[in-house]
């Protein structure tokens, strides 16, 4: 198996995504009031909500490391 070295910008984007995912998990109770909406999180803060995944991707999908997910009424996060 060949080792592949990822560029620093890719690694940094993954790390930012991870921090945003962790922020989403830590603010789950705050997000529950937006059940059925897609939430976008960047730099550990909510940057917006949309009704559809497509709208979220169009508005926030080009932000490096942004985390987008569907808010549910269960303790479940869908990673999109």
PyMOL Python script that loads the backbone (N, CA, C, O; Angstrom):
from pymol import cmd

cmd.read_pdbstr("""\
ATOM      1  N   UNK A   1       0.843  -1.178   0.000  1.00  0.00           N
ATOM      2  CA  UNK A   1       0.000   0.000   0.000  1.00  0.00           C
ATOM      3  C   UNK A   1       0.885   1.237   0.000  1.00  0.00           C
ATOM      4  O   UNK A   1       1.860   1.322   0.746  1.00  0.00           O
ATOM      5  N   UNK A   2       0.537   2.172  -0.830  1.00  0.00           N
ATOM      6  CA  UNK A   2       1.314   3.396  -0.972  1.00  0.00           C
ATOM      7  C   UNK A   2       0.793   4.480  -0.030  1.00  0.00           C
ATOM      8  O   UNK A   2      -0.416   4.689   0.073  1.00  0.00           O
ATOM      9  N   UNK A   3       1.691   5.155   0.646  1.00  0.00           N
ATOM     10  CA  UNK A   3       1.314   6.276   1.507  1.00  0.00           C
ATOM     11  C   UNK A   3       1.060   7.512   0.659  1.00  0.00           C
ATOM     12  O   UNK A   3       1.789   7.789  -0.294  1.00  0.00           O
ATOM     13  N   UNK A   4       0.031   8.238   1.012  1.00  0.00           N
ATOM     14  CA  UNK A   4      -0.299   9.462   0.297  1.00  0.00           C
ATOM     15  C   UNK A   4      -0.204  10.614   1.283  1.00  0.00           C
ATOM     16  O   UNK A   4      -0.759  10.555   2.381  1.00  0.00           O
ATOM     17  N   UNK A   5       0.493  11.647   0.887  1.00  0.00           N
ATOM     18  CA  UNK A   5       0.644  12.819   1.735  1.00  0.00           C
ATOM     19  C   UNK A   5      -0.368  13.874   1.297  1.00  0.00           C
ATOM     20  O   UNK A   5      -0.321  14.360   0.167  1.00  0.00           O
ATOM     21  N   UNK A   6      -1.281  14.221   2.199  1.00  0.00           N
ATOM     22  CA  UNK A   6      -2.279  15.247   1.887  1.00  0.00           C
ATOM     23  C   UNK A   6      -1.667  16.632   2.035  1.00  0.00           C
ATOM     24  O   UNK A   6      -0.844  16.861   2.921  1.00  0.00           O
ATOM     25  N   UNK A   7      -2.067  17.549   1.172  1.00  0.00           N
ATOM     26  CA  UNK A   7      -1.583  18.925   1.305  1.00  0.00           C
ATOM     27  C   UNK A   7      -2.049  19.543   2.625  1.00  0.00           C
ATOM     28  O   UNK A   7      -3.103  19.189   3.153  1.00  0.00           O
ATOM     29  N   UNK A   8      -1.254  20.463   3.143  1.00  0.00           N
ATOM     30  CA  UNK A   8      -1.585  21.116   4.417  1.00  0.00           C
ATOM     31  C   UNK A   8      -2.963  21.756   4.396  1.00  0.00           C
ATOM     32  O   UNK A   8      -3.673  21.698   5.400  1.00  0.00           O
ATOM     33  N   UNK A   9      -3.367  22.368   3.280  1.00  0.00           N
ATOM     34  CA  UNK A   9      -4.674  23.031   3.239  1.00  0.00           C
ATOM     35  C   UNK A   9      -5.824  22.043   3.382  1.00  0.00           C
ATOM     36  O   UNK A   9      -6.866  22.384   3.941  1.00  0.00           O
ATOM     37  N   UNK A  10      -5.648  20.833   2.887  1.00  0.00           N
ATOM     38  CA  UNK A  10      -6.673  19.797   3.037  1.00  0.00           C
ATOM     39  C   UNK A  10      -6.743  19.357   4.498  1.00  0.00           C
ATOM     40  O   UNK A  10      -7.832  19.232   5.058  1.00  0.00           O
ATOM     41  N   UNK A  11      -5.611  19.127   5.102  1.00  0.00           N
ATOM     42  CA  UNK A  11      -5.566  18.732   6.512  1.00  0.00           C
ATOM     43  C   UNK A  11      -6.171  19.815   7.389  1.00  0.00           C
ATOM     44  O   UNK A  11      -6.943  19.517   8.300  1.00  0.00           O
ATOM     45  N   UNK A  12      -5.828  21.070   7.123  1.00  0.00           N
ATOM     46  CA  UNK A  12      -6.377  22.182   7.904  1.00  0.00           C
ATOM     47  C   UNK A  12      -7.887  22.295   7.739  1.00  0.00           C
ATOM     48  O   UNK A  12      -8.592  22.610   8.697  1.00  0.00           O
ATOM     49  N   UNK A  13      -8.391  22.041   6.528  1.00  0.00           N
ATOM     50  CA  UNK A  13      -9.835  22.068   6.292  1.00  0.00           C
ATOM     51  C   UNK A  13     -10.539  20.971   7.098  1.00  0.00           C
ATOM     52  O   UNK A  13     -11.595  21.209   7.685  1.00  0.00           O
ATOM     53  N   UNK A  14      -9.949  19.767   7.125  1.00  0.00           N
ATOM     54  CA  UNK A  14     -10.505  18.665   7.913  1.00  0.00           C
ATOM     55  C   UNK A  14     -10.517  19.013   9.401  1.00  0.00           C
ATOM     56  O   UNK A  14     -11.483  18.721  10.106  1.00  0.00           O
ATOM     57  N   UNK A  15      -9.440  19.636   9.870  1.00  0.00           N
ATOM     58  CA  UNK A  15      -9.366  20.016  11.279  1.00  0.00           C
ATOM     59  C   UNK A  15     -10.427  21.058  11.621  1.00  0.00           C
ATOM     60  O   UNK A  15     -11.051  20.994  12.680  1.00  0.00           O
ATOM     61  N   UNK A  16     -10.626  22.013  10.724  1.00  0.00           N
ATOM     62  CA  UNK A  16     -11.649  23.046  10.951  1.00  0.00           C
ATOM     63  C   UNK A  16     -13.041  22.410  10.963  1.00  0.00           C
ATOM     64  O   UNK A  16     -13.876  22.748  11.802  1.00  0.00           O
ATOM     65  N   UNK A  17     -13.284  21.488  10.027  1.00  0.00           N
ATOM     66  CA  UNK A  17     -14.561  20.782   9.982  1.00  0.00           C
ATOM     67  C   UNK A  17     -14.793  20.047  11.298  1.00  0.00           C
ATOM     68  O   UNK A  17     -15.897  20.084  11.842  1.00  0.00           O
ATOM     69  N   UNK A  18     -13.766  19.382  11.809  1.00  0.00           N
ATOM     70  CA  UNK A  18     -13.869  18.644  13.073  1.00  0.00           C
ATOM     71  C   UNK A  18     -14.229  19.588  14.223  1.00  0.00           C
ATOM     72  O   UNK A  18     -15.084  19.261  15.046  1.00  0.00           O
ATOM     73  N   UNK A  19     -13.589  20.742  14.285  1.00  0.00           N
ATOM     74  CA  UNK A  19     -13.897  21.716  15.345  1.00  0.00           C
ATOM     75  C   UNK A  19     -15.344  22.196  15.228  1.00  0.00           C
ATOM     76  O   UNK A  19     -16.027  22.361  16.239  1.00  0.00           O
ATOM     77  N   UNK A  20     -15.813  22.421  13.999  1.00  0.00           N
ATOM     78  CA  UNK A  20     -17.191  22.858  13.809  1.00  0.00           C
ATOM     79  C   UNK A  20     -18.185  21.759  14.165  1.00  0.00           C
ATOM     80  O   UNK A  20     -19.246  22.041  14.722  1.00  0.00           O
ATOM     81  N   UNK A  21     -17.852  20.510  13.849  1.00  0.00           N
ATOM     82  CA  UNK A  21     -18.685  19.372  14.240  1.00  0.00           C
ATOM     83  C   UNK A  21     -18.778  19.281  15.762  1.00  0.00           C
ATOM     84  O   UNK A  21     -19.862  19.090  16.313  1.00  0.00           O
ATOM     85  N   UNK A  22     -17.645  19.417  16.431  1.00  0.00           N
ATOM     86  CA  UNK A  22     -17.640  19.359  17.889  1.00  0.00           C
ATOM     87  C   UNK A  22     -18.439  20.516  18.484  1.00  0.00           C
ATOM     88  O   UNK A  22     -19.121  20.339  19.494  1.00  0.00           O
ATOM     89  N   UNK A  23     -18.364  21.679  17.879  1.00  0.00           N
ATOM     90  CA  UNK A  23     -19.154  22.822  18.351  1.00  0.00           C
ATOM     91  C   UNK A  23     -20.643  22.520  18.212  1.00  0.00           C
ATOM     92  O   UNK A  23     -21.425  22.837  19.108  1.00  0.00           O
ATOM     93  N   UNK A  24     -21.041  21.908  17.093  1.00  0.00           N
ATOM     94  CA  UNK A  24     -22.451  21.550  16.888  1.00  0.00           C
ATOM     95  C   UNK A  24     -22.924  20.604  17.974  1.00  0.00           C
ATOM     96  O   UNK A  24     -24.021  20.768  18.508  1.00  0.00           O
ATOM     97  N   UNK A  25     -22.110  19.618  18.303  1.00  0.00           N
ATOM     98  CA  UNK A  25     -22.488  18.678  19.354  1.00  0.00           C
ATOM     99  C   UNK A  25     -22.608  19.365  20.706  1.00  0.00           C
ATOM    100  O   UNK A  25     -23.483  19.018  21.499  1.00  0.00           O
ATOM    101  N   UNK A  26     -21.746  20.327  20.978  1.00  0.00           N
ATOM    102  CA  UNK A  26     -21.789  20.996  22.280  1.00  0.00           C
ATOM    103  C   UNK A  26     -22.977  21.938  22.413  1.00  0.00           C
ATOM    104  O   UNK A  26     -23.386  22.263  23.528  1.00  0.00           O
ATOM    105  N   UNK A  27     -23.540  22.383  21.284  1.00  0.00           N
ATOM    106  CA  UNK A  27     -24.681  23.303  21.351  1.00  0.00           C
ATOM    107  C   UNK A  27     -25.992  22.631  20.940  1.00  0.00           C
ATOM    108  O   UNK A  27     -26.931  23.298  20.505  1.00  0.00           O
ATOM    109  N   UNK A  28     -26.044  21.310  21.082  1.00  0.00           N
ATOM    110  CA  UNK A  28     -27.225  20.560  20.643  1.00  0.00           C
ATOM    111  C   UNK A  28     -28.518  21.113  21.223  1.00  0.00           C
ATOM    112  O   UNK A  28     -29.497  21.260  20.493  1.00  0.00           O
ATOM    113  N   UNK A  29     -28.550  21.424  22.518  1.00  0.00           N
ATOM    114  CA  UNK A  29     -29.790  21.909  23.139  1.00  0.00           C
ATOM    115  C   UNK A  29     -30.249  23.224  22.530  1.00  0.00           C
ATOM    116  O   UNK A  29     -31.450  23.460  22.403  1.00  0.00           O
ATOM    117  N   UNK A  30     -29.320  24.074  22.157  1.00  0.00           N
ATOM    118  CA  UNK A  30     -29.679  25.335  21.504  1.00  0.00           C
ATOM    119  C   UNK A  30     -30.250  25.099  20.115  1.00  0.00           C
ATOM    120  O   UNK A  30     -31.132  25.834  19.671  1.00  0.00           O
ATOM    121  N   UNK A  31     -29.756  24.084  19.431  1.00  0.00           N
ATOM    122  CA  UNK A  31     -30.195  23.815  18.065  1.00  0.00           C
ATOM    123  C   UNK A  31     -31.547  23.125  18.003  1.00  0.00           C
ATOM    124  O   UNK A  31     -32.210  23.169  16.966  1.00  0.00           O
ATOM    125  N   UNK A  32     -31.973  22.485  19.093  1.00  0.00           N
ATOM    126  CA  UNK A  32     -33.240  21.734  19.082  1.00  0.00           C
ATOM    127  C   UNK A  32     -34.443  22.593  18.730  1.00  0.00           C
ATOM    128  O   UNK A  32     -35.450  22.061  18.263  1.00  0.00           O
ATOM    129  N   UNK A  33     -34.375  23.896  18.936  1.00  0.00           N
ATOM    130  CA  UNK A  33     -35.513  24.746  18.584  1.00  0.00           C
ATOM    131  C   UNK A  33     -35.630  24.949  17.069  1.00  0.00           C
ATOM    132  O   UNK A  33     -36.566  25.598  16.602  1.00  0.00           O
ATOM    133  N   UNK A  34     -34.690  24.400  16.307  1.00  0.00           N
ATOM    134  CA  UNK A  34     -34.702  24.525  14.844  1.00  0.00           C
ATOM    135  C   UNK A  34     -34.851  23.164  14.175  1.00  0.00           C
ATOM    136  O   UNK A  34     -34.271  22.926  13.115  1.00  0.00           O
ATOM    137  N   UNK A  35     -35.625  22.270  14.785  1.00  0.00           N
ATOM    138  CA  UNK A  35     -35.829  20.922  14.248  1.00  0.00           C
ATOM    139  C   UNK A  35     -36.364  21.015  12.822  1.00  0.00           C
ATOM    140  O   UNK A  35     -37.265  21.803  12.534  1.00  0.00           O
ATOM    141  N   UNK A  36     -35.801  20.204  11.943  1.00  0.00           N
ATOM    142  CA  UNK A  36     -36.230  20.169  10.555  1.00  0.00           C
ATOM    143  C   UNK A  36     -35.491  21.158   9.672  1.00  0.00           C
ATOM    144  O   UNK A  36     -35.739  21.213   8.467  1.00  0.00           O
ATOM    145  N   UNK A  37     -34.598  21.932  10.241  1.00  0.00           N
ATOM    146  CA  UNK A  37     -33.806  22.902   9.482  1.00  0.00           C
ATOM    147  C   UNK A  37     -32.375  22.380   9.351  1.00  0.00           C
ATOM    148  O   UNK A  37     -31.921  21.554  10.144  1.00  0.00           O
ATOM    149  N   UNK A  38     -31.695  22.873   8.352  1.00  0.00           N
ATOM    150  CA  UNK A  38     -30.273  22.587   8.194  1.00  0.00           C
ATOM    151  C   UNK A  38     -29.503  23.744   8.798  1.00  0.00           C
ATOM    152  O   UNK A  38     -29.795  24.908   8.523  1.00  0.00           O
ATOM    153  N   UNK A  39     -28.522  23.422   9.621  1.00  0.00           N
ATOM    154  CA  UNK A  39     -27.720  24.436  10.292  1.00  0.00           C
ATOM    155  C   UNK A  39     -26.312  24.396   9.717  1.00  0.00           C
ATOM    156  O   UNK A  39     -25.767  23.326   9.444  1.00  0.00           O
ATOM    157  N   UNK A  40     -25.735  25.575   9.537  1.00  0.00           N
ATOM    158  CA  UNK A  40     -24.347  25.688   9.092  1.00  0.00           C
ATOM    159  C   UNK A  40     -23.543  26.315  10.222  1.00  0.00           C
ATOM    160  O   UNK A  40     -23.947  27.320  10.807  1.00  0.00           O
ATOM    161  N   UNK A  41     -22.403  25.711  10.517  1.00  0.00           N
ATOM    162  CA  UNK A  41     -21.560  26.182  11.614  1.00  0.00           C
ATOM    163  C   UNK A  41     -20.154  26.430  11.076  1.00  0.00           C
ATOM    164  O   UNK A  41     -19.570  25.589  10.392  1.00  0.00           O
ATOM    165  N   UNK A  42     -19.634  27.605  11.404  1.00  0.00           N
ATOM    166  CA  UNK A  42     -18.275  27.960  11.023  1.00  0.00           C
ATOM    167  C   UNK A  42     -17.622  28.695  12.182  1.00  0.00           C
ATOM    168  O   UNK A  42     -18.260  29.504  12.855  1.00  0.00           O
ATOM    169  N   UNK A  43     -16.360  28.412  12.409  1.00  0.00           N
ATOM    170  CA  UNK A  43     -15.614  28.994  13.533  1.00  0.00           C
ATOM    171  C   UNK A  43     -16.346  28.811  14.859  1.00  0.00           C
ATOM    172  O   UNK A  43     -16.296  29.676  15.733  1.00  0.00           O
ATOM    173  N   UNK A  44     -17.033  27.664  14.998  1.00  0.00           N
ATOM    174  CA  UNK A  44     -17.702  27.331  16.246  1.00  0.00           C
ATOM    175  C   UNK A  44     -19.011  28.047  16.489  1.00  0.00           C
ATOM    176  O   UNK A  44     -19.582  27.942  17.575  1.00  0.00           O
ATOM    177  N   UNK A  45     -19.504  28.784  15.484  1.00  0.00           N
ATOM    178  CA  UNK A  45     -20.753  29.541  15.650  1.00  0.00           C
ATOM    179  C   UNK A  45     -21.725  29.231  14.522  1.00  0.00           C
ATOM    180  O   UNK A  45     -21.322  28.917  13.402  1.00  0.00           O
ATOM    181  N   UNK A  46     -23.005  29.323  14.835  1.00  0.00           N
ATOM    182  CA  UNK A  46     -24.038  29.145  13.820  1.00  0.00           C
ATOM    183  C   UNK A  46     -23.972  30.336  12.875  1.00  0.00           C
ATOM    184  O   UNK A  46     -24.009  31.488  13.306  1.00  0.00           O
ATOM    185  N   UNK A  47     -23.875  30.044  11.568  1.00  0.00           N
ATOM    186  CA  UNK A  47     -23.869  31.128  10.590  1.00  0.00           C
ATOM    187  C   UNK A  47     -25.164  31.185   9.791  1.00  0.00           C
ATOM    188  O   UNK A  47     -25.367  32.105   8.999  1.00  0.00           O
ATOM    189  N   UNK A  48     -26.045  30.198   9.996  1.00  0.00           N
ATOM    190  CA  UNK A  48     -27.338  30.263   9.335  1.00  0.00           C
ATOM    191  C   UNK A  48     -28.098  28.957   9.352  1.00  0.00           C
ATOM    192  O   UNK A  48     -27.556  27.888   9.629  1.00  0.00           O
ATOM    193  N   UNK A  49     -29.386  29.088   9.041  1.00  0.00           N
ATOM    194  CA  UNK A  49     -30.291  27.950   8.928  1.00  0.00           C
ATOM    195  C   UNK A  49     -30.977  28.019   7.568  1.00  0.00           C
ATOM    196  O   UNK A  49     -31.233  29.106   7.051  1.00  0.00           O
ATOM    197  N   UNK A  50     -31.270  26.867   6.996  1.00  0.00           N
ATOM    198  CA  UNK A  50     -32.020  26.808   5.742  1.00  0.00           C
ATOM    199  C   UNK A  50     -33.051  25.688   5.840  1.00  0.00           C
ATOM    200  O   UNK A  50     -32.993  24.837   6.728  1.00  0.00           O
ATOM    201  N   UNK A  51     -33.994  25.715   4.900  1.00  0.00           N
ATOM    202  CA  UNK A  51     -35.035  24.682   4.870  1.00  0.00           C
ATOM    203  C   UNK A  51     -34.589  23.415   4.147  1.00  0.00           C
ATOM    204  O   UNK A  51     -35.081  22.326   4.440  1.00  0.00           O
ATOM    205  N   UNK A  52     -33.659  23.555   3.203  1.00  0.00           N
ATOM    206  CA  UNK A  52     -33.237  22.393   2.432  1.00  0.00           C
ATOM    207  C   UNK A  52     -31.713  22.274   2.436  1.00  0.00           C
ATOM    208  O   UNK A  52     -30.992  23.250   2.641  1.00  0.00           O
ATOM    209  N   UNK A  53     -31.252  21.053   2.203  1.00  0.00           N
ATOM    210  CA  UNK A  53     -29.814  20.815   2.110  1.00  0.00           C
ATOM    211  C   UNK A  53     -29.229  21.573   0.922  1.00  0.00           C
ATOM    212  O   UNK A  53     -28.140  22.139   1.013  1.00  0.00           O
ATOM    213  N   UNK A  54     -29.955  21.581  -0.182  1.00  0.00           N
ATOM    214  CA  UNK A  54     -29.481  22.284  -1.378  1.00  0.00           C
ATOM    215  C   UNK A  54     -29.266  23.768  -1.079  1.00  0.00           C
ATOM    216  O   UNK A  54     -28.251  24.341  -1.478  1.00  0.00           O
ATOM    217  N   UNK A  55     -30.217  24.393  -0.378  1.00  0.00           N
ATOM    218  CA  UNK A  55     -30.051  25.806  -0.005  1.00  0.00           C
ATOM    219  C   UNK A  55     -28.817  26.003   0.872  1.00  0.00           C
ATOM    220  O   UNK A  55     -28.077  26.973   0.706  1.00  0.00           O
ATOM    221  N   UNK A  56     -28.602  25.080   1.802  1.00  0.00           N
ATOM    222  CA  UNK A  56     -27.438  25.178   2.688  1.00  0.00           C
ATOM    223  C   UNK A  56     -26.146  25.056   1.895  1.00  0.00           C
ATOM    224  O   UNK A  56     -25.200  25.807   2.131  1.00  0.00           O
ATOM    225  N   UNK A  57     -26.098  24.118   0.958  1.00  0.00           N
ATOM    226  CA  UNK A  57     -24.903  23.952   0.137  1.00  0.00           C
ATOM    227  C   UNK A  57     -24.647  25.188  -0.721  1.00  0.00           C
ATOM    228  O   UNK A  57     -23.502  25.611  -0.881  1.00  0.00           O
ATOM    229  N   UNK A  58     -25.716  25.767  -1.272  1.00  0.00           N
ATOM    230  CA  UNK A  58     -25.544  26.960  -2.103  1.00  0.00           C
ATOM    231  C   UNK A  58     -25.059  28.150  -1.284  1.00  0.00           C
ATOM    232  O   UNK A  58     -24.203  28.908  -1.739  1.00  0.00           O
ATOM    233  N   UNK A  59     -25.598  28.318  -0.080  1.00  0.00           N
ATOM    234  CA  UNK A  59     -25.235  29.466   0.753  1.00  0.00           C
ATOM    235  C   UNK A  59     -23.901  29.291   1.465  1.00  0.00           C
ATOM    236  O   UNK A  59     -23.120  30.240   1.548  1.00  0.00           O
ATOM    237  N   UNK A  60     -23.625  28.091   1.982  1.00  0.00           N
ATOM    238  CA  UNK A  60     -22.505  27.897   2.887  1.00  0.00           C
ATOM    239  C   UNK A  60     -21.488  26.851   2.436  1.00  0.00           C
ATOM    240  O   UNK A  60     -20.428  26.712   3.047  1.00  0.00           O
ATOM    241  N   UNK A  61     -21.800  26.127   1.385  1.00  0.00           N
ATOM    242  CA  UNK A  61     -20.962  25.007   0.974  1.00  0.00           C
ATOM    243  C   UNK A  61     -19.578  25.372   0.482  1.00  0.00           C
ATOM    244  O   UNK A  61     -18.693  24.517   0.435  1.00  0.00           O
ATOM    245  N   UNK A  62     -19.375  26.627   0.114  1.00  0.00           N
ATOM    246  CA  UNK A  62     -18.059  27.014  -0.380  1.00  0.00           C
ATOM    247  C   UNK A  62     -17.178  27.604   0.720  1.00  0.00           C
ATOM    248  O   UNK A  62     -16.098  28.116   0.426  1.00  0.00           O
ATOM    249  N   UNK A  63     -17.608  27.547   1.962  1.00  0.00           N
ATOM    250  CA  UNK A  63     -16.825  28.041   3.087  1.00  0.00           C
ATOM    251  C   UNK A  63     -15.947  26.895   3.587  1.00  0.00           C
ATOM    252  O   UNK A  63     -16.447  25.819   3.917  1.00  0.00           O
ATOM    253  N   UNK A  64     -14.662  27.128   3.638  1.00  0.00           N
ATOM    254  CA  UNK A  64     -13.711  26.094   4.034  1.00  0.00           C
ATOM    255  C   UNK A  64     -14.004  25.571   5.437  1.00  0.00           C
ATOM    256  O   UNK A  64     -14.038  26.337   6.400  1.00  0.00           O
ATOM    257  N   UNK A  65     -14.215  24.266   5.541  1.00  0.00           N
ATOM    258  CA  UNK A  65     -14.400  23.623   6.838  1.00  0.00           C
ATOM    259  C   UNK A  65     -15.769  23.787   7.463  1.00  0.00           C
ATOM    260  O   UNK A  65     -15.974  23.374   8.604  1.00  0.00           O
ATOM    261  N   UNK A  66     -16.715  24.382   6.742  1.00  0.00           N
ATOM    262  CA  UNK A  66     -18.051  24.583   7.316  1.00  0.00           C
ATOM    263  C   UNK A  66     -18.701  23.220   7.562  1.00  0.00           C
ATOM    264  O   UNK A  66     -18.506  22.276   6.797  1.00  0.00           O
ATOM    265  N   UNK A  67     -19.469  23.140   8.635  1.00  0.00           N
ATOM    266  CA  UNK A  67     -20.198  21.915   8.994  1.00  0.00           C
ATOM    267  C   UNK A  67     -21.678  22.189   8.785  1.00  0.00           C
ATOM    268  O   UNK A  67     -22.217  23.139   9.352  1.00  0.00           O
ATOM    269  N   UNK A  68     -22.347  21.365   7.974  1.00  0.00           N
ATOM    270  CA  UNK A  68     -23.779  21.505   7.695  1.00  0.00           C
ATOM    271  C   UNK A  68     -24.463  20.230   8.140  1.00  0.00           C
ATOM    272  O   UNK A  68     -23.997  19.127   7.854  1.00  0.00           O
ATOM    273  N   UNK A  69     -25.581  20.391   8.849  1.00  0.00           N
ATOM    274  CA  UNK A  69     -26.308  19.207   9.282  1.00  0.00           C
ATOM    275  C   UNK A  69     -27.785  19.499   9.440  1.00  0.00           C
ATOM    276  O   UNK A  69     -28.201  20.651   9.561  1.00  0.00           O
ATOM    277  N   UNK A  70     -28.563  18.439   9.437  1.00  0.00           N
ATOM    278  CA  UNK A  70     -29.990  18.511   9.691  1.00  0.00           C
ATOM    279  C   UNK A  70     -30.213  18.433  11.189  1.00  0.00           C
ATOM    280  O   UNK A  70     -29.695  17.532  11.849  1.00  0.00           O
ATOM    281  N   UNK A  71     -30.976  19.364  11.728  1.00  0.00           N
ATOM    282  CA  UNK A  71     -31.308  19.338  13.154  1.00  0.00           C
ATOM    283  C   UNK A  71     -32.518  18.426  13.330  1.00  0.00           C
ATOM    284  O   UNK A  71     -33.552  18.624  12.692  1.00  0.00           O
ATOM    285  N   UNK A  72     -32.383  17.428  14.199  1.00  0.00           N
ATOM    286  CA  UNK A  72     -33.478  16.496  14.455  1.00  0.00           C
ATOM    287  C   UNK A  72     -33.932  16.624  15.904  1.00  0.00           C
ATOM    288  O   UNK A  72     -33.267  17.268  16.716  1.00  0.00           O
ATOM    289  N   UNK A  73     -35.050  16.018  16.219  1.00  0.00           N
ATOM    290  CA  UNK A  73     -35.538  16.056  17.595  1.00  0.00           C
ATOM    291  C   UNK A  73     -34.964  14.929  18.432  1.00  0.00           C
ATOM    292  O   UNK A  73     -35.332  14.774  19.596  1.00  0.00           O
ATOM    293  N   UNK A  74     -34.073  14.144  17.860  1.00  0.00           N
ATOM    294  CA  UNK A  74     -33.381  13.066  18.563  1.00  0.00           C
ATOM    295  C   UNK A  74     -31.944  13.516  18.795  1.00  0.00           C
ATOM    296  O   UNK A  74     -31.515  14.535  18.253  1.00  0.00           O
ATOM    297  N   UNK A  75     -31.211  12.773  19.586  1.00  0.00           N
ATOM    298  CA  UNK A  75     -29.788  13.076  19.795  1.00  0.00           C
ATOM    299  C   UNK A  75     -28.964  12.476  18.669  1.00  0.00           C
ATOM    300  O   UNK A  75     -27.997  11.753  18.908  1.00  0.00           O
ATOM    301  N   UNK A  76     -29.357  12.783  17.444  1.00  0.00           N
ATOM    302  CA  UNK A  76     -28.681  12.237  16.268  1.00  0.00           C
ATOM    303  C   UNK A  76     -28.252  13.404  15.379  1.00  0.00           C
ATOM    304  O   UNK A  76     -29.052  14.287  15.071  1.00  0.00           O
ATOM    305  N   UNK A  77     -27.001  13.399  14.976  1.00  0.00           N
ATOM    306  CA  UNK A  77     -26.514  14.350  14.001  1.00  0.00           C
ATOM    307  C   UNK A  77     -26.187  13.600  12.725  1.00  0.00           C
ATOM    308  O   UNK A  77     -25.511  12.572  12.758  1.00  0.00           O
ATOM    309  N   UNK A  78     -26.662  14.110  11.608  1.00  0.00           N
ATOM    310  CA  UNK A  78     -26.352  13.534  10.321  1.00  0.00           C
ATOM    311  C   UNK A  78     -25.206  14.339   9.735  1.00  0.00           C
ATOM    312  O   UNK A  78     -25.342  15.549   9.553  1.00  0.00           O
ATOM    313  N   UNK A  79     -24.113  13.720   9.442  1.00  0.00           N
ATOM    314  CA  UNK A  79     -22.990  14.430   8.827  1.00  0.00           C
ATOM    315  C   UNK A  79     -23.208  14.435   7.336  1.00  0.00           C
ATOM    316  O   UNK A  79     -23.283  13.383   6.701  1.00  0.00           O
ATOM    317  N   UNK A  80     -23.309  15.630   6.779  1.00  0.00           N
ATOM    318  CA  UNK A  80     -23.600  15.779   5.348  1.00  0.00           C
ATOM    319  C   UNK A  80     -22.418  16.334   4.596  1.00  0.00           C
ATOM    320  O   UNK A  80     -22.492  16.522   3.382  1.00  0.00           O
TER     321      UNK A  80
END
""", "prot")
cmd.dss("prot")
cmd.show_as("cartoon", "prot")
cmd.util.cbc("prot")
cmd.orient("prot")
